[in-house]
Amino acid sequence: MDVNRGTILDGDESLQEVGQWIFYRMLRVASGEKTKSDQSDFGAAESAPWVLGATM
């Protein structure tokens, strides 16, 4: 699927349709679907997990 969400401005999709696409995409990724960066074996490098017990 084309990920150009400028389709709202183009008049091809409504705000509701794009919002629904984003919502379901988030659900799919949260359920384990790989992102493009994961497929390119770059996914681990873009995550910066919090350090537990870190102080100021």
PDB file of N, CA, C and O in Angstrom:
ATOM      1  N   MET A   1       0.841  -1.190   0.000  1.00  0.00           N
ATOM      2  CA  MET A   1       0.000   0.000   0.000  1.00  0.00           C
ATOM      3  C   MET A   1       0.876   1.240   0.000  1.00  0.00           C
ATOM      4  O   MET A   1       1.920   1.281   0.651  1.00  0.00           O
ATOM      5  N   ASP A   2       0.450   2.218  -0.716  1.00  0.00           N
ATOM      6  CA  ASP A   2       1.149   3.497  -0.763  1.00  0.00           C
ATOM      7  C   ASP A   2       1.084   4.158   0.606  1.00  0.00           C
ATOM      8  O   ASP A   2       0.007   4.232   1.198  1.00  0.00           O
ATOM      9  N   VAL A   3       2.200   4.636   1.118  1.00  0.00           N
ATOM     10  CA  VAL A   3       2.216   5.255   2.439  1.00  0.00           C
ATOM     11  C   VAL A   3       2.209   6.778   2.359  1.00  0.00           C
ATOM     12  O   VAL A   3       2.526   7.443   3.345  1.00  0.00           O
ATOM     13  N   ASN A   4       1.857   7.340   1.217  1.00  0.00           N
ATOM     14  CA  ASN A   4       1.752   8.786   1.065  1.00  0.00           C
ATOM     15  C   ASN A   4       0.433   9.245   1.665  1.00  0.00           C
ATOM     16  O   ASN A   4      -0.611   9.157   1.020  1.00  0.00           O
ATOM     17  N   ARG A   5       0.479   9.740   2.911  1.00  0.00           N
ATOM     18  CA  ARG A   5      -0.746  10.186   3.555  1.00  0.00           C
ATOM     19  C   ARG A   5      -1.117  11.595   3.127  1.00  0.00           C
ATOM     20  O   ARG A   5      -2.038  12.181   3.696  1.00  0.00           O
ATOM     21  N   GLY A   6      -0.429  12.153   2.146  1.00  0.00           N
ATOM     22  CA  GLY A   6      -0.816  13.422   1.558  1.00  0.00           C
ATOM     23  C   GLY A   6      -2.076  13.288   0.718  1.00  0.00           C
ATOM     24  O   GLY A   6      -2.539  14.252   0.108  1.00  0.00           O
ATOM     25  N   THR A   7      -2.612  12.103   0.696  1.00  0.00           N
ATOM     26  CA  THR A   7      -3.824  11.854  -0.082  1.00  0.00           C
ATOM     27  C   THR A   7      -5.018  12.631   0.456  1.00  0.00           C
ATOM     28  O   THR A   7      -6.002  12.825  -0.257  1.00  0.00           O
ATOM     29  N   ILE A   8      -4.939  13.078   1.713  1.00  0.00           N
ATOM     30  CA  ILE A   8      -6.011  13.919   2.265  1.00  0.00           C
ATOM     31  C   ILE A   8      -6.025  15.242   1.511  1.00  0.00           C
ATOM     32  O   ILE A   8      -7.078  15.712   1.079  1.00  0.00           O
ATOM     33  N   LEU A   9      -4.848  15.835   1.359  1.00  0.00           N
ATOM     34  CA  LEU A   9      -4.761  17.114   0.647  1.00  0.00           C
ATOM     35  C   LEU A   9      -5.116  16.959  -0.824  1.00  0.00           C
ATOM     36  O   LEU A   9      -5.668  17.871  -1.440  1.00  0.00           O
ATOM     37  N   ASP A  10      -4.796  15.801  -1.380  1.00  0.00           N
ATOM     38  CA  ASP A  10      -5.122  15.547  -2.781  1.00  0.00           C
ATOM     39  C   ASP A  10      -6.614  15.303  -2.993  1.00  0.00           C
ATOM     40  O   ASP A  10      -7.105  15.350  -4.121  1.00  0.00           O
ATOM     41  N   GLY A  11      -7.338  15.038  -1.886  1.00  0.00           N
ATOM     42  CA  GLY A  11      -8.765  14.757  -1.985  1.00  0.00           C
ATOM     43  C   GLY A  11      -9.084  13.310  -2.296  1.00  0.00           C
ATOM     44  O   GLY A  11     -10.230  12.971  -2.589  1.00  0.00           O
ATOM     45  N   ASP A  12      -8.061  12.444  -2.234  1.00  0.00           N
ATOM     46  CA  ASP A  12      -8.278  11.039  -2.549  1.00  0.00           C
ATOM     47  C   ASP A  12      -8.786  10.236  -1.354  1.00  0.00           C
ATOM     48  O   ASP A  12      -9.445   9.212  -1.532  1.00  0.00           O
ATOM     49  N   GLU A  13      -8.480  10.702  -0.122  1.00  0.00           N
ATOM     50  CA  GLU A  13      -8.912  10.015   1.085  1.00  0.00           C
ATOM     51  C   GLU A  13      -9.362  11.051   2.106  1.00  0.00           C
ATOM     52  O   GLU A  13      -8.920  12.199   2.089  1.00  0.00           O
ATOM     53  N   SER A  14     -10.251  10.618   2.993  1.00  0.00           N
ATOM     54  CA  SER A  14     -10.702  11.510   4.060  1.00  0.00           C
ATOM     55  C   SER A  14      -9.766  11.377   5.261  1.00  0.00           C
ATOM     56  O   SER A  14      -8.978  10.436   5.347  1.00  0.00           O
ATOM     57  N   LEU A  15      -9.864  12.319   6.172  1.00  0.00           N
ATOM     58  CA  LEU A  15      -9.087  12.262   7.408  1.00  0.00           C
ATOM     59  C   LEU A  15      -9.425  10.993   8.177  1.00  0.00           C
ATOM     60  O   LEU A  15      -8.536  10.362   8.749  1.00  0.00           O
ATOM     61  N   GLN A  16     -10.682  10.617   8.199  1.00  0.00           N
ATOM     62  CA  GLN A  16     -11.112   9.403   8.886  1.00  0.00           C
ATOM     63  C   GLN A  16     -10.480   8.164   8.261  1.00  0.00           C
ATOM     64  O   GLN A  16     -10.039   7.274   8.987  1.00  0.00           O
ATOM     65  N   GLU A  17     -10.427   8.085   6.948  1.00  0.00           N
ATOM     66  CA  GLU A  17      -9.830   6.930   6.277  1.00  0.00           C
ATOM     67  C   GLU A  17      -8.342   6.806   6.596  1.00  0.00           C
ATOM     68  O   GLU A  17      -7.843   5.710   6.851  1.00  0.00           O
ATOM     69  N   VAL A  18      -7.641   7.932   6.578  1.00  0.00           N
ATOM     70  CA  VAL A  18      -6.212   7.917   6.874  1.00  0.00           C
ATOM     71  C   VAL A  18      -5.980   7.575   8.346  1.00  0.00           C
ATOM     72  O   VAL A  18      -5.071   6.810   8.668  1.00  0.00           O
ATOM     73  N   GLY A  19      -6.792   8.135   9.236  1.00  0.00           N
ATOM     74  CA  GLY A  19      -6.679   7.816  10.652  1.00  0.00           C
ATOM     75  C   GLY A  19      -6.908   6.336  10.904  1.00  0.00           C
ATOM     76  O   GLY A  19      -6.219   5.727  11.722  1.00  0.00           O
ATOM     77  N   GLN A  20      -7.867   5.760  10.209  1.00  0.00           N
ATOM     78  CA  GLN A  20      -8.146   4.334  10.345  1.00  0.00           C
ATOM     79  C   GLN A  20      -6.964   3.518   9.830  1.00  0.00           C
ATOM     80  O   GLN A  20      -6.591   2.521  10.447  1.00  0.00           O
ATOM     81  N   TRP A  21      -6.366   3.927   8.702  1.00  0.00           N
ATOM     82  CA  TRP A  21      -5.198   3.235   8.153  1.00  0.00           C
ATOM     83  C   TRP A  21      -4.047   3.252   9.157  1.00  0.00           C
ATOM     84  O   TRP A  21      -3.395   2.231   9.377  1.00  0.00           O
ATOM     85  N   ILE A  22      -3.799   4.416   9.767  1.00  0.00           N
ATOM     86  CA  ILE A  22      -2.718   4.536  10.753  1.00  0.00           C
ATOM     87  C   ILE A  22      -3.002   3.658  11.963  1.00  0.00           C
ATOM     88  O   ILE A  22      -2.110   2.956  12.439  1.00  0.00           O
ATOM     89  N   PHE A  23      -4.219   3.688  12.461  1.00  0.00           N
ATOM     90  CA  PHE A  23      -4.594   2.883  13.619  1.00  0.00           C
ATOM     91  C   PHE A  23      -4.360   1.392  13.366  1.00  0.00           C
ATOM     92  O   PHE A  23      -3.744   0.705  14.181  1.00  0.00           O
ATOM     93  N   TYR A  24      -4.859   0.899  12.226  1.00  0.00           N
ATOM     94  CA  TYR A  24      -4.707  -0.522  11.939  1.00  0.00           C
ATOM     95  C   TYR A  24      -3.259  -0.890  11.634  1.00  0.00           C
ATOM     96  O   TYR A  24      -2.838  -2.010  11.925  1.00  0.00           O
ATOM     97  N   ARG A  25      -2.500   0.014  11.064  1.00  0.00           N
ATOM     98  CA  ARG A  25      -1.064  -0.229  10.840  1.00  0.00           C
ATOM     99  C   ARG A  25      -0.352  -0.365  12.186  1.00  0.00           C
ATOM    100  O   ARG A  25       0.496  -1.242  12.352  1.00  0.00           O
ATOM    101  N   MET A  26      -0.687   0.489  13.138  1.00  0.00           N
ATOM    102  CA  MET A  26      -0.091   0.397  14.473  1.00  0.00           C
ATOM    103  C   MET A  26      -0.448  -0.938  15.118  1.00  0.00           C
ATOM    104  O   MET A  26       0.409  -1.564  15.742  1.00  0.00           O
ATOM    105  N   LEU A  27      -1.689  -1.382  14.980  1.00  0.00           N
ATOM    106  CA  LEU A  27      -2.092  -2.673  15.536  1.00  0.00           C
ATOM    107  C   LEU A  27      -1.318  -3.828  14.906  1.00  0.00           C
ATOM    108  O   LEU A  27      -0.899  -4.754  15.601  1.00  0.00           O
ATOM    109  N   ARG A  28      -1.131  -3.771  13.595  1.00  0.00           N
ATOM    110  CA  ARG A  28      -0.404  -4.843  12.919  1.00  0.00           C
ATOM    111  C   ARG A  28       1.050  -4.900  13.381  1.00  0.00           C
ATOM    112  O   ARG A  28       1.582  -5.982  13.625  1.00  0.00           O
ATOM    113  N   VAL A  29       1.689  -3.746  13.499  1.00  0.00           N
ATOM    114  CA  VAL A  29       3.086  -3.705  13.950  1.00  0.00           C
ATOM    115  C   VAL A  29       3.181  -4.155  15.405  1.00  0.00           C
ATOM    116  O   VAL A  29       4.095  -4.896  15.765  1.00  0.00           O
ATOM    117  N   ALA A  30       2.246  -3.713  16.239  1.00  0.00           N
ATOM    118  CA  ALA A  30       2.255  -4.130  17.642  1.00  0.00           C
ATOM    119  C   ALA A  30       2.003  -5.634  17.778  1.00  0.00           C
ATOM    120  O   ALA A  30       2.394  -6.243  18.774  1.00  0.00           O
ATOM    121  N   SER A  31       1.358  -6.221  16.791  1.00  0.00           N
ATOM    122  CA  SER A  31       1.078  -7.659  16.810  1.00  0.00           C
ATOM    123  C   SER A  31       2.198  -8.473  16.181  1.00  0.00           C
ATOM    124  O   SER A  31       2.105  -9.698  16.104  1.00  0.00           O
ATOM    125  N   GLY A  32       3.264  -7.801  15.728  1.00  0.00           N
ATOM    126  CA  GLY A  32       4.426  -8.526  15.230  1.00  0.00           C
ATOM    127  C   GLY A  32       4.756  -8.346  13.764  1.00  0.00           C
ATOM    128  O   GLY A  32       5.781  -8.851  13.305  1.00  0.00           O
ATOM    129  N   GLU A  33       3.916  -7.638  13.007  1.00  0.00           N
ATOM    130  CA  GLU A  33       4.245  -7.428  11.599  1.00  0.00           C
ATOM    131  C   GLU A  33       5.523  -6.596  11.507  1.00  0.00           C
ATOM    132  O   GLU A  33       5.672  -5.608  12.226  1.00  0.00           O
ATOM    133  N   LYS A  34       6.432  -6.983  10.640  1.00  0.00           N
ATOM    134  CA  LYS A  34       7.699  -6.279  10.516  1.00  0.00           C
ATOM    135  C   LYS A  34       7.528  -4.972   9.745  1.00  0.00           C
ATOM    136  O   LYS A  34       6.788  -4.902   8.764  1.00  0.00           O
ATOM    137  N   THR A  35       8.235  -3.934  10.216  1.00  0.00           N
ATOM    138  CA  THR A  35       8.255  -2.657   9.515  1.00  0.00           C
ATOM    139  C   THR A  35       9.312  -2.727   8.416  1.00  0.00           C
ATOM    140  O   THR A  35      10.065  -3.698   8.337  1.00  0.00           O
ATOM    141  N   LYS A  36       9.369  -1.705   7.576  1.00  0.00           N
ATOM    142  CA  LYS A  36      10.380  -1.681   6.522  1.00  0.00           C
ATOM    143  C   LYS A  36      11.785  -1.677   7.112  1.00  0.00           C
ATOM    144  O   LYS A  36      12.684  -2.309   6.557  1.00  0.00           O
ATOM    145  N   SER A  37      11.991  -0.980   8.219  1.00  0.00           N
ATOM    146  CA  SER A  37      13.317  -0.961   8.825  1.00  0.00           C
ATOM    147  C   SER A  37      13.660  -2.324   9.423  1.00  0.00           C
ATOM    148  O   SER A  37      14.823  -2.727   9.406  1.00  0.00           O
ATOM    149  N   ASP A  38      12.667  -3.037   9.951  1.00  0.00           N
ATOM    150  CA  ASP A  38      12.901  -4.398  10.439  1.00  0.00           C
ATOM    151  C   ASP A  38      13.266  -5.321   9.279  1.00  0.00           C
ATOM    152  O   ASP A  38      14.167  -6.149   9.404  1.00  0.00           O
ATOM    153  N   GLN A  39      12.583  -5.184   8.173  1.00  0.00           N
ATOM    154  CA  GLN A  39      12.852  -6.015   7.001  1.00  0.00           C
ATOM    155  C   GLN A  39      14.242  -5.746   6.441  1.00  0.00           C
ATOM    156  O   GLN A  39      14.849  -6.631   5.838  1.00  0.00           O
ATOM    157  N   SER A  40      14.748  -4.537   6.634  1.00  0.00           N
ATOM    158  CA  SER A  40      16.085  -4.174   6.163  1.00  0.00           C
ATOM    159  C   SER A  40      17.149  -4.463   7.210  1.00  0.00           C
ATOM    160  O   SER A  40      18.307  -4.083   7.041  1.00  0.00           O
ATOM    161  N   ASP A  41      16.764  -5.134   8.294  1.00  0.00           N
ATOM    162  CA  ASP A  41      17.649  -5.476   9.400  1.00  0.00           C
ATOM    163  C   ASP A  41      18.238  -4.225  10.055  1.00  0.00           C
ATOM    164  O   ASP A  41      19.394  -4.219  10.477  1.00  0.00           O
ATOM    165  N   PHE A  42      17.435  -3.177  10.135  1.00  0.00           N
ATOM    166  CA  PHE A  42      17.851  -1.934  10.768  1.00  0.00           C
ATOM    167  C   PHE A  42      17.008  -1.646  12.006  1.00  0.00           C
ATOM    168  O   PHE A  42      17.318  -0.727  12.764  1.00  0.00           O
ATOM    169  N   GLY A  43      15.959  -2.414  12.217  1.00  0.00           N
ATOM    170  CA  GLY A  43      14.985  -2.158  13.274  1.00  0.00           C
ATOM    171  C   GLY A  43      15.574  -2.040  14.660  1.00  0.00           C
ATOM    172  O   GLY A  43      15.156  -1.174  15.429  1.00  0.00           O
ATOM    173  N   ALA A  44      16.544  -2.892  15.008  1.00  0.00           N
ATOM    174  CA  ALA A  44      17.121  -2.865  16.351  1.00  0.00           C
ATOM    175  C   ALA A  44      17.908  -1.586  16.605  1.00  0.00           C
ATOM    176  O   ALA A  44      18.022  -1.147  17.750  1.00  0.00           O
ATOM    177  N   ALA A  45      18.447  -0.986  15.559  1.00  0.00           N
ATOM    178  CA  ALA A  45      19.274   0.205  15.709  1.00  0.00           C
ATOM    179  C   ALA A  45      18.455   1.470  15.941  1.00  0.00           C
ATOM    180  O   ALA A  45      19.001   2.480  16.385  1.00  0.00           O
ATOM    181  N   GLU A  46      17.153   1.435  15.650  1.00  0.00           N
ATOM    182  CA  GLU A  46      16.359   2.644  15.799  1.00  0.00           C
ATOM    183  C   GLU A  46      15.634   2.716  17.152  1.00  0.00           C
ATOM    184  O   GLU A  46      14.919   3.680  17.426  1.00  0.00           O
ATOM    185  N   SER A  47      15.819   1.716  17.974  1.00  0.00           N
ATOM    186  CA  SER A  47      15.163   1.700  19.271  1.00  0.00           C
ATOM    187  C   SER A  47      16.164   2.082  20.352  1.00  0.00           C
ATOM    188  O   SER A  47      17.285   1.574  20.388  1.00  0.00           O
ATOM    189  N   ALA A  48      15.749   2.972  21.219  1.00  0.00           N
ATOM    190  CA  ALA A  48      16.600   3.376  22.340  1.00  0.00           C
ATOM    191  C   ALA A  48      15.843   3.100  23.624  1.00  0.00           C
ATOM    192  O   ALA A  48      15.169   3.988  24.147  1.00  0.00           O
ATOM    193  N   PRO A  49      15.943   1.875  24.145  1.00  0.00           N
ATOM    194  CA  PRO A  49      15.172   1.541  25.352  1.00  0.00           C
ATOM    195  C   PRO A  49      15.596   2.373  26.556  1.00  0.00           C
ATOM    196  O   PRO A  49      16.740   2.818  26.652  1.00  0.00           O
ATOM    197  N   TRP A  50      14.681   2.565  27.444  1.00  0.00           N
ATOM    198  CA  TRP A  50      14.965   3.320  28.668  1.00  0.00           C
ATOM    199  C   TRP A  50      15.899   2.506  29.552  1.00  0.00           C
ATOM    200  O   TRP A  50      15.825   1.278  29.598  1.00  0.00           O
ATOM    201  N   VAL A  51      16.760   3.201  30.237  1.00  0.00           N
ATOM    202  CA  VAL A  51      17.648   2.555  31.189  1.00  0.00           C
ATOM    203  C   VAL A  51      16.950   2.573  32.548  1.00  0.00           C
ATOM    204  O   VAL A  51      16.649   3.638  33.087  1.00  0.00           O
ATOM    205  N   LEU A  52      16.700   1.394  33.090  1.00  0.00           N
ATOM    206  CA  LEU A  52      16.029   1.317  34.378  1.00  0.00           C
ATOM    207  C   LEU A  52      16.986   1.778  35.481  1.00  0.00           C
ATOM    208  O   LEU A  52      18.163   1.417  35.485  1.00  0.00           O
ATOM    209  N   GLY A  53      16.476   2.567  36.399  1.00  0.00           N
ATOM    210  CA  GLY A  53      17.288   3.036  37.521  1.00  0.00           C
ATOM    211  C   GLY A  53      18.190   4.206  37.181  1.00  0.00           C
ATOM    212  O   GLY A  53      19.062   4.557  37.977  1.00  0.00           O
ATOM    213  N   ALA A  54      18.010   4.808  36.043  1.00  0.00           N
ATOM    214  CA  ALA A  54      18.856   5.942  35.659  1.00  0.00           C
ATOM    215  C   ALA A  54      18.548   7.125  36.585  1.00  0.00           C
ATOM    216  O   ALA A  54      17.403   7.327  36.991  1.00  0.00           O
ATOM    217  N   THR A  55      19.561   7.883  36.902  1.00  0.00           N
ATOM    218  CA  THR A  55      19.392   9.065  37.760  1.00  0.00           C
ATOM    219  C   THR A  55      19.848  10.293  37.009  1.00  0.00           C
ATOM    220  O   THR A  55      20.474  10.213  35.952  1.00  0.00           O
ATOM    221  N   MET A  56      19.515  11.432  37.589  1.00  0.00           N
ATOM    222  CA  MET A  56      19.879  12.694  36.950  1.00  0.00           C
ATOM    223  C   MET A  56      21.304  13.050  37.177  1.00  0.00           C
ATOM    224  O   MET A  56      21.765  14.087  36.701  1.00  0.00           O
TER     225      MET A  56
END
